[in-house]
Amino acid sequence: MNSPENMHVLLLKGGDGTERDVSLNTAAACAKAIKQIGYKITEVDIADIEITSLTKMNIDLCFNALHGDLGEDGSIQGLLNLLKIPYTHSGVATSSIAMDKINFKRIITNATQFSDDPINFPKTLPIKKKGKHLEVDYDGTFVVKPIKGGSSVGVSIIKKGKKIPNNQNFIHEKLMAETYVGTKELTVTVLNENPLCVTEIITSNEKKFYNYNAKYNKNGSFHVLPADIPKSIYNKAMSWALKAHQIIGCKSISRSDFRYDANENKLYMLELNTQPGMTQTSLSPEQASYCGLSMNDMIKMIIKEASYEC
């Protein structure tokens, strides 16, 4: 690998999945930082190339700015391992676990259930197929979402007495349902084994739900950091984020999402993201800034941890 001043970084972006636009926005912000740091950069949209052609490029490492399938599920990580090209963010097994919400939930629950501070999740509800429709036998509000995927694509809150929208029955092959819990949306970024802070996310949309538009549209949501919650819950969110990060073996960065029920003073973990967004409205750069780290600082730290698995 070249010395830092001569380092050549290949930035992987795009693809043809549902989170293509998020990836391109993340890539733009990361590319800007990589250039400002002084590294040579080549940007590649994986929708336009054969991955094996990367071996013909004189690069030192790949910066993974992909989102969704292929970029977050362990696929691209496995290919880069085979090609022996160092890459940023987590490896194959970790990415695969975090991408599958049910599997992640099972692993974290089993790993912490007998500890002094077990990690709570919303209750999983069975989904039944009735003709061409899907139903959940639950007398209350629940959430339906794809088992795999991010950026809240395909996520719906189903209020008591309402049915699962038909469009979800056909867009996604595998769905999961959970009880709708909490009154506050919280998130914590872990950077190089250090939880940064807890942010409360307040959505400006009518659904009061941190959906795709709330995440990526300007003024779609407002972020309060540090979150105005009891200190015990704040510390628990920080602890759980680090614990989950370590249990599944995350590398360099992750971001864990939570719901807090102020009425019961109870915290619930939702999921962990191994490829946090880096757009202008993203949470991880904002949390890093709160801790005194610039975007360039954060990108440099992520690049420093780049490696491949033998």
C-alpha positions in Angstrom: 0.0 0.0 0.0 1.3 3.5 -0.9 2.1 6.1 1.7 -0.9 8.2 2.8 0.1 11.1 0.6 0.2 8.9 -2.5 -2.8 6.7 -1.6 -5.2 5.8 -4.4 -8.8 5.3 -3.2 -11.4 3.6 -5.3 -14.9 4.8 -4.3 -17.7 2.3 -5.0 -21.1 3.9 -5.5 -24.5 3.6 -7.1 -25.7 0.2 -8.3 -29.2 -0.4 -9.5 -31.0 -1.1 -6.2 -33.7 0.8 -4.4 -31.1 2.8 -2.5 -29.1 4.0 -5.5 -29.8 7.7 -4.9 -28.8 7.4 -1.2 -25.5 5.8 -2.3 -24.8 8.5 -4.9 -25.4 11.3 -2.3 -23.2 9.5 0.3 -20.5 9.0 -2.4 -20.6 12.7 -3.3 -20.0 13.8 0.3 -17.3 11.1 0.9 -15.5 11.9 -2.4 -15.3 15.6 -1.5 -13.7 14.7 1.9 -11.3 12.2 0.3 -10.1 14.8 -2.2 -9.7 17.4 0.6 -7.6 15.0 2.6 -5.3 14.8 -0.4 -5.8 11.2 -1.6 -6.1 10.3 -5.2 -9.6 9.1 -5.9 -11.4 7.2 -8.7 -15.2 6.9 -8.5 -16.9 3.8 -10.0 -20.6 3.1 -10.3 -20.9 -0.6 -9.9 -23.9 -0.6 -12.2 -21.4 0.2 -15.0 -18.6 -2.3 -14.5 -17.6 -5.9 -13.9 -16.3 -6.1 -10.3 -13.4 -8.3 -11.3 -12.0 -5.5 -13.5 -11.0 -3.7 -10.2 -7.9 -5.9 -10.2 -6.6 -4.0 -13.3 -6.7 -0.7 -11.5 -3.7 0.5 -9.5 -5.6 1.1 -6.3 -4.7 0.8 -2.6 -8.2 0.3 -1.2 -12.0 0.6 -1.9 -14.1 3.0 0.0 -17.6 1.4 0.1 -20.2 4.1 -0.4 -22.9 1.6 -1.5 -26.2 1.1 0.2 -28.7 -1.7 0.2 -28.4 -5.1 -1.5 -24.9 -6.0 -2.7 -23.2 -3.1 -0.8 -24.4 -3.9 2.7 -25.3 -7.6 2.7 -21.8 -9.1 2.4 -21.8 -9.6 -1.4 -19.4 -6.9 -2.4 -17.3 -7.6 0.7 -16.9 -11.2 -0.3 -15.8 -10.3 -3.8 -13.3 -7.8 -2.5 -12.0 -10.5 -0.1 -11.5 -12.9 -3.1 -9.7 -10.1 -5.0 -7.6 -9.3 -1.9 -8.5 -5.6 -2.1 -8.7 -3.8 1.3 -12.1 -2.1 1.8 -13.8 0.1 4.4 -16.6 -0.7 6.7 -17.6 -4.2 8.0 -16.8 -7.6 6.5 -18.9 -10.4 5.0 -20.4 -12.1 8.1 -21.0 -8.8 10.0 -22.7 -7.2 7.0 -24.9 -10.2 6.3 -26.0 -10.4 9.9 -26.9 -6.7 10.2 -28.7 -6.7 6.9 -31.1 -9.4 8.0 -33.1 -7.8 10.8 -34.6 -11.0 12.2 -31.2 -12.7 12.3 -29.6 -9.6 13.9 -32.3 -9.5 16.5 -31.9 -13.2 17.3 -28.1 -13.0 17.7 -28.1 -9.9 19.9 -31.0 -11.2 22.0 -29.2 -14.6 22.6 -25.9 -12.9 23.3 -27.3 -10.5 25.9 -30.3 -12.2 27.5 -28.4 -13.5 30.5 -26.3 -10.4 31.0 -26.8 -7.7 33.5 -28.3 -5.4 30.8 -30.1 -7.5 28.1 -30.9 -5.6 24.9 -34.7 -5.3 24.3 -36.3 -5.4 20.9 -40.0 -4.8 19.9 -41.9 -8.1 19.8 -41.9 -9.9 16.4 -45.4 -10.7 15.1 -46.2 -13.6 12.7 -47.4 -12.6 9.3 -50.0 -14.9 7.7 -50.9 -15.1 4.1 -54.7 -15.0 3.4 -55.4 -15.3 -0.3 -53.6 -12.5 -2.0 -53.3 -10.5 1.2 -51.0 -10.6 4.2 -52.4 -10.3 7.7 -51.1 -9.8 11.3 -53.2 -11.1 14.2 -52.5 -8.2 16.6 -54.9 -5.8 18.3 -52.8 -2.7 18.1 -50.5 -0.6 16.0 -47.6 -2.5 14.3 -44.8 -1.9 11.9 -44.3 -3.9 8.6 -40.9 -3.8 6.9 -38.6 -5.8 4.6 -36.4 -8.3 6.5 -33.5 -7.0 4.4 -33.0 -3.4 3.3 -32.4 0.1 4.7 -33.2 3.8 4.4 -36.8 2.9 5.5 -37.7 1.7 2.0 -40.9 -0.3 2.1 -41.6 0.4 5.8 -45.2 1.1 6.9 -46.9 1.7 10.2 -50.2 -0.1 10.3 -52.7 1.3 12.8 -55.2 -0.8 14.7 -57.8 -2.2 12.4 -56.0 -1.4 9.2 -54.6 -3.9 6.7 -51.2 -4.3 5.2 -51.1 -2.3 1.9 -51.3 -4.4 -1.2 -48.2 -2.8 -2.7 -46.0 -4.3 0.0 -47.3 -7.8 -0.6 -45.7 -7.7 -4.1 -42.8 -5.4 -3.9 -41.0 -7.4 -1.1 -40.8 -11.1 -1.0 -39.9 -11.3 2.7 -41.5 -9.0 5.3 -41.5 -8.9 9.0 -43.8 -7.3 11.5 -43.1 -5.9 15.0 -45.1 -4.1 17.6 -45.0 -0.3 17.3 -43.2 0.9 20.4 -41.9 4.1 22.0 -42.5 7.8 21.7 -39.0 9.0 20.7 -36.7 7.9 17.8 -33.1 7.7 18.8 -29.8 6.8 17.2 -26.1 6.3 18.2 -23.0 6.2 15.9 -20.1 4.1 17.0 -16.8 5.2 15.5 -13.7 3.0 16.1 -15.2 1.4 19.2 -16.4 4.8 20.6 -20.1 5.7 20.8 -20.4 9.3 19.8 -23.7 10.6 21.3 -27.4 10.0 21.3 -29.5 12.0 18.8 -33.3 12.3 19.0 -35.0 12.5 15.6 -38.1 14.5 15.3 -39.9 14.1 12.0 -41.8 16.9 10.3 -44.0 14.6 8.2 -47.7 13.9 9.0 -47.0 10.3 9.7 -44.6 11.2 12.5 -42.4 8.4 11.2 -38.7 8.5 10.2 -39.4 7.3 6.7 -37.3 7.7 3.5 -38.5 11.3 2.9 -37.9 12.3 6.5 -34.3 10.9 6.2 -33.2 12.4 2.9 -35.4 15.5 2.1 -34.3 18.9 3.3 -36.3 19.8 6.5 -37.7 16.3 6.5 -36.6 15.8 10.1 -35.0 17.7 12.9 -32.2 16.3 15.0 -31.7 17.1 18.7 -28.3 16.3 20.1 -27.6 15.4 22.7 -31.1 13.9 23.0 -33.2 15.3 25.8 -33.9 12.0 27.6 -33.1 10.6 31.1 -29.4 10.1 31.7 -29.9 6.4 32.5 -31.6 5.9 29.1 -28.9 8.0 27.3 -26.2 5.9 28.8 -28.0 2.7 28.0 -28.4 3.6 24.3 -24.6 4.4 24.2 -23.8 1.1 25.9 -26.2 -1.0 23.7 -24.9 0.6 20.5 -21.3 -0.3 21.4 -22.3 -3.8 22.6 -24.1 -4.7 19.4 -21.3 -3.2 17.3 -18.8 -5.5 19.1 -21.1 -8.6 19.3 -21.4 -8.9 15.5 -17.9 -7.7 14.8 -18.4 -4.3 13.1 -15.3 -2.5 11.7 -14.7 1.2 11.9 -18.3 2.5 12.0 -21.9 1.6 12.6 -25.1 3.3 13.6 -27.7 1.8 15.8 -31.4 2.9 15.9 -33.7 2.8 18.9 -37.1 3.7 20.1 -37.7 5.1 23.6 -41.0 4.8 25.4 -41.1 7.8 27.8 -44.3 6.5 29.4 -42.7 3.2 30.5 -39.2 4.6 30.6 -38.1 1.7 28.4 -35.6 1.5 25.6 -35.9 -0.7 22.5 -33.2 -1.5 19.9 -34.5 -1.6 16.3 -31.5 -2.4 14.1 -27.8 -1.7 13.3 -26.5 -0.1 10.1 -23.0 -1.1 9.0 -23.1 1.5 6.2 -24.5 4.7 7.8 -25.5 7.4 5.4 -23.0 10.3 4.8 -25.4 12.7 3.0 -26.0 16.4 4.0 -28.9 15.3 6.2 -27.2 12.2 7.6 -26.9 11.5 11.3 -23.3 10.1 11.7 -21.4 13.1 10.3 -23.6 15.3 12.5 -22.8 13.3 15.6 -19.1 13.3 14.7 -19.2 17.1 14.4 -20.8 17.3 17.8 -17.8 15.4 19.2 -15.3 17.7 17.5 -14.6 15.6 14.4 -14.9 17.0 10.9 -16.2 15.0 8.0 -12.5 14.7 6.8 -11.5 13.4 10.2 -14.2 10.7 10.2 -13.4 9.6 6.6 -9.7 9.4 7.4 -10.5 7.2 10.4 -12.7 4.9 8.4 -10.0 4.6 5.6 -7.3 3.8 8.2 -9.3 0.7 9.2 -9.6 -0.6 5.6 -8.7 -4.3 5.2 -9.8 -7.5 3.6 -10.5 -10.9 5.2 -8.4 -13.9 4.3 
